[in-house]
Amino acid sequence: MNLIVDMGNTLTKIAVIDGNNEVLQEWRSDVLSEAQLDEAVGRYSPVGAIVSSTRGDEERVCAMLEGRIERVLRLGPQTPVPIGIDYATPQTLGPDRVALAVGAVEMFGLGDMLIVDFGTAITIDLVQNGVFRGGNISPGVDMRFRALHEQTARLPMCSEADVSELLGDSTATAIEQGVMRGIFYEINGYVESFRKKNSEIRIIFSGGDAKRFVNRIKNTIFASCNMMYVGLNRILEYNAAENVK
């Protein structure tokens, strides 16, 4: 069993995952605590741990893990991964995007995949035959609502809603549908463009807001948050095998 630490822009998530990529338990919090680590290690005795962060603070967490767990890996630009990376600036490539690509290959095999992750930011990444080819980043759902509220004088703060009416009939619904439909048209445009190039491409959605869109865009796959854990676990095991050689 391994311990996965995924420090995103909003939340820190830790999970214990077994050899079958089954998540045995998960913890979520703003900041990782000693008590959470003690509970995870005491209950499951993981042999390895990997730390991935999009916001820094990896050194503190790795220091907390050392002495508790035998193998601790910090995911960074120089960390070997079991897929190819075709990216002009790999040192700036977010570890979350790498881990999702690895997880997608592990779960769905080789072939072309467009991975759309609905997190704090929305990322749209292409993986072709086990090679990460690049992608785009745009504001996430909450970020768009906050921008409309904070960068204007009177627009209210709204939150995510179902993609329903074409046009809002109040300021609140106009904002809600403006944001949600804007994202829908944006992602659907990517999907249609890539399907024109390859009708067999898999479209994989992940992240907390994905469920709002997956049923409205045809032939898409919703992957649970476990895909991130599967990817990080695969990277950890890959590096353990490499160190043995």
C-alpha positions as CSV (number, residue, x, y, z in Angstrom):
1,M,0.0,0.0,0.0
2,N,1.1,3.6,-0.7
3,L,0.2,7.0,0.6
4,I,-0.7,9.6,-2.0
5,V,-0.5,13.3,-1.2
6,D,-2.1,15.6,-3.8
7,M,-1.8,19.3,-2.9
8,G,-4.0,21.2,-5.3
9,N,-4.8,24.9,-5.6
10,T,-7.7,24.7,-3.2
11,L,-7.5,21.5,-1.1
12,T,-4.9,19.0,0.1
13,K,-6.0,15.4,-0.5
14,I,-4.3,12.3,0.9
15,A,-5.3,8.8,0.2
16,V,-4.1,5.3,0.9
17,I,-4.2,3.1,-2.3
18,D,-3.5,-0.6,-2.6
19,G,-1.8,-2.7,-5.3
20,N,-5.1,-2.9,-7.3
21,N,-5.5,0.9,-7.4
22,E,-8.3,0.7,-4.9
23,V,-8.5,3.8,-2.6
24,L,-8.9,2.5,0.9
25,Q,-9.4,5.8,2.6
26,E,-9.2,9.5,1.7
27,W,-8.8,12.7,3.7
28,R,-9.4,16.2,2.5
29,S,-8.4,19.5,4.2
30,D,-7.0,22.9,3.6
31,V,-3.6,22.0,5.2
32,L,-2.2,18.6,5.7
33,S,-1.8,17.9,9.5
34,E,0.4,15.6,11.5
35,A,-2.8,14.0,12.9
36,Q,-3.9,12.9,9.4
37,L,-0.6,11.4,8.6
38,D,-0.5,9.6,11.9
39,E,-3.9,8.1,11.3
40,A,-3.1,7.0,7.7
41,V,0.3,5.5,8.6
42,G,-0.9,4.0,11.9
43,R,-3.9,2.3,10.3
44,Y,-2.5,1.2,7.0
45,S,1.4,1.1,7.3
46,P,2.1,2.3,3.7
47,V,5.5,1.4,2.4
48,G,5.8,4.3,0.0
49,A,4.5,7.9,-0.4
50,I,4.4,10.4,-3.2
51,V,3.9,14.2,-2.8
52,S,2.5,16.3,-5.7
53,S,1.8,20.0,-5.3
54,T,0.7,22.8,-7.6
55,R,1.2,25.4,-4.8
56,G,4.6,24.6,-3.2
57,D,5.1,23.4,0.4
58,E,6.3,20.0,-0.8
59,E,9.5,20.1,1.3
60,R,7.5,20.6,4.6
61,V,5.2,17.6,3.7
62,C,8.2,15.4,2.7
63,A,9.9,16.2,5.9
64,M,6.8,15.2,7.8
65,L,6.7,11.9,5.9
66,E,10.4,11.0,6.3
67,G,10.8,8.7,9.3
68,R,7.2,7.6,9.1
69,I,7.4,5.9,5.6
70,E,10.3,4.0,4.1
71,R,10.1,5.5,0.6
72,V,9.1,9.2,-0.1
73,L,9.0,10.6,-3.6
74,R,8.5,14.3,-4.4
75,L,7.0,14.7,-7.9
76,G,8.9,17.4,-9.8
77,P,10.0,18.2,-13.4
78,Q,13.0,15.8,-13.2
79,T,11.1,12.9,-11.8
80,P,11.0,10.0,-14.3
81,V,7.4,9.1,-15.4
82,P,6.1,6.1,-17.5
83,I,4.9,8.3,-20.4
84,G,6.6,10.5,-22.9
85,I,6.5,14.3,-22.4
86,D,6.5,16.4,-25.5
87,Y,6.3,19.9,-24.0
88,A,8.5,22.9,-24.8
89,T,8.9,23.9,-21.1
90,P,8.6,20.7,-19.0
91,Q,9.9,22.5,-15.9
92,T,6.7,24.5,-15.9
93,L,4.3,21.6,-16.6
94,G,2.0,21.1,-13.6
95,P,2.5,17.8,-11.8
96,D,-1.3,17.4,-11.7
97,R,-1.5,17.4,-15.5
98,V,1.3,14.8,-15.6
99,A,-0.3,12.6,-13.0
100,L,-3.7,12.7,-14.8
101,A,-2.1,11.8,-18.1
102,V,-0.3,8.9,-16.4
103,G,-3.5,7.8,-14.7
104,A,-5.5,8.0,-17.9
105,V,-3.0,5.7,-19.7
106,E,-3.0,3.3,-16.8
107,M,-6.8,3.1,-16.7
108,F,-7.7,3.3,-20.4
109,G,-4.6,2.1,-22.2
110,L,-2.8,3.6,-25.2
111,G,-4.4,5.6,-28.0
112,D,-5.4,9.2,-28.3
113,M,-7.1,10.8,-25.3
114,L,-8.3,14.3,-24.6
115,I,-8.3,14.8,-20.8
116,V,-10.4,17.7,-19.5
117,D,-10.0,18.4,-15.8
118,F,-12.5,20.7,-14.1
119,G,-10.6,22.0,-11.1
120,T,-9.7,25.5,-9.9
121,A,-8.5,25.9,-13.4
122,I,-9.8,23.9,-16.4
123,T,-7.0,22.0,-18.2
124,I,-7.5,20.4,-21.6
125,D,-4.6,18.0,-22.4
126,L,-3.9,15.7,-25.3
127,V,-2.2,12.3,-24.9
128,Q,-1.3,10.3,-28.0
129,N,-0.1,6.7,-27.7
130,G,1.4,7.3,-24.3
131,V,2.9,10.7,-25.0
132,F,1.8,13.9,-23.4
133,R,1.5,16.4,-26.3
134,G,0.4,19.6,-24.5
135,G,-2.8,21.4,-23.8
136,N,-4.5,24.6,-22.7
137,I,-5.5,26.1,-19.4
138,S,-8.5,28.4,-18.7
139,P,-10.3,29.7,-15.6
140,G,-12.4,27.2,-13.7
141,V,-16.0,27.5,-12.7
142,D,-15.5,29.3,-9.3
143,M,-12.8,31.5,-10.7
144,R,-15.2,32.8,-13.4
145,F,-17.9,33.6,-10.9
146,R,-15.4,35.3,-8.7
147,A,-14.0,37.4,-11.5
148,L,-17.5,38.7,-12.5
149,H,-18.3,39.6,-8.9
150,E,-14.9,41.1,-7.9
151,Q,-14.1,42.9,-11.1
152,T,-17.5,44.7,-11.3
153,A,-19.3,47.1,-9.1
154,R,-22.7,45.4,-8.8
155,L,-22.8,41.9,-10.2
156,P,-23.6,39.4,-7.4
157,M,-21.5,36.4,-6.4
158,C,-23.1,33.3,-7.9
159,S,-22.2,29.7,-7.9
160,E,-22.3,26.7,-10.2
161,A,-25.6,25.5,-11.6
162,D,-26.9,23.0,-14.1
163,V,-26.6,24.0,-17.8
164,S,-30.3,24.6,-18.5
165,E,-31.9,27.6,-20.1
166,L,-30.2,29.2,-23.1
167,L,-30.6,32.6,-21.7
168,G,-31.1,33.8,-18.1
169,D,-34.2,35.8,-17.1
170,S,-32.6,37.6,-14.1
171,T,-29.1,38.9,-13.4
172,A,-28.3,35.9,-11.2
173,T,-29.4,33.4,-13.8
174,A,-27.7,35.4,-16.6
175,I,-24.4,35.0,-14.7
176,E,-25.0,31.4,-13.9
177,Q,-25.9,30.4,-17.5
178,G,-23.3,32.7,-18.9
179,V,-20.5,31.0,-17.0
180,M,-21.9,27.4,-17.3
181,R,-22.8,27.6,-21.0
182,G,-19.6,29.5,-21.7
183,I,-17.7,26.5,-20.4
184,F,-20.0,24.0,-22.1
185,Y,-19.5,25.7,-25.5
186,E,-15.7,26.0,-24.9
187,I,-15.2,22.3,-24.1
188,N,-17.7,21.1,-26.7
189,G,-15.7,23.1,-29.3
190,Y,-12.5,21.3,-28.3
191,V,-14.2,17.9,-28.4
192,E,-15.7,18.6,-31.9
193,S,-12.3,19.8,-33.2
194,F,-10.4,16.8,-32.0
195,R,-13.0,14.4,-33.2
196,K,-12.7,15.8,-36.7
197,K,-9.0,14.8,-36.6
198,N,-9.6,11.4,-35.0
199,S,-13.1,10.0,-34.6
200,E,-11.8,7.3,-32.2
201,I,-10.3,9.7,-29.7
202,R,-11.4,9.1,-26.1
203,I,-12.7,12.2,-24.2
204,I,-12.1,11.8,-20.5
205,F,-13.5,14.3,-17.9
206,S,-12.3,14.5,-14.4
207,G,-12.6,16.9,-11.4
208,G,-15.4,18.0,-9.2
209,D,-17.3,20.1,-11.7
210,A,-17.1,17.5,-14.5
211,K,-20.5,15.9,-13.7
212,R,-22.2,19.2,-14.7
213,F,-21.0,18.7,-18.3
214,V,-20.3,15.0,-19.0
215,N,-23.9,14.1,-19.8
216,R,-24.3,17.1,-22.2
217,I,-21.3,16.3,-24.4
218,K,-21.7,13.1,-26.3
219,N,-19.6,10.0,-25.8
220,T,-17.5,11.3,-23.0
221,I,-16.1,9.3,-20.1
222,F,-16.2,10.5,-16.5
223,A,-13.2,9.4,-14.5
224,S,-13.5,9.8,-10.7
225,C,-10.9,11.6,-8.7
226,N,-9.2,8.2,-8.4
227,M,-7.6,8.8,-11.8
228,M,-5.2,11.3,-10.1
229,Y,-4.4,8.8,-7.4
230,V,-3.9,6.0,-9.9
231,G,-1.5,8.2,-11.9
232,L,0.5,9.3,-8.8
233,N,0.6,5.7,-7.6
234,R,1.9,4.5,-10.9
235,I,4.7,7.2,-10.9
236,L,5.7,6.1,-7.4
237,E,5.9,2.4,-8.3
238,Y,7.7,3.2,-11.6
239,N,10.4,5.1,-9.7
240,A,10.7,2.3,-7.1
241,A,11.3,-0.2,-10.0
242,E,13.8,2.2,-11.6
243,N,15.7,2.5,-8.3
244,V,16.0,-1.3,-8.1
245,K,17.6,-1.6,-11.5
